[in-house]
């Protein structure tokens, strides 16, 4: 458990779910960002 504040604890399950969601968000494909990056390289 992770201590949040004086009356709230984060359970191991909640921590695992939050980490999993953060990892999925980090590696999610972003087509607009990829397109902007492609144009930036194309016209650089």
Protein Blocks (a to p, Z undefined) as FASTA:
>chain_A
ZZfblmbccdfklmmmmmmmmmmmmmpccfklmmmmmmmmmmZZ
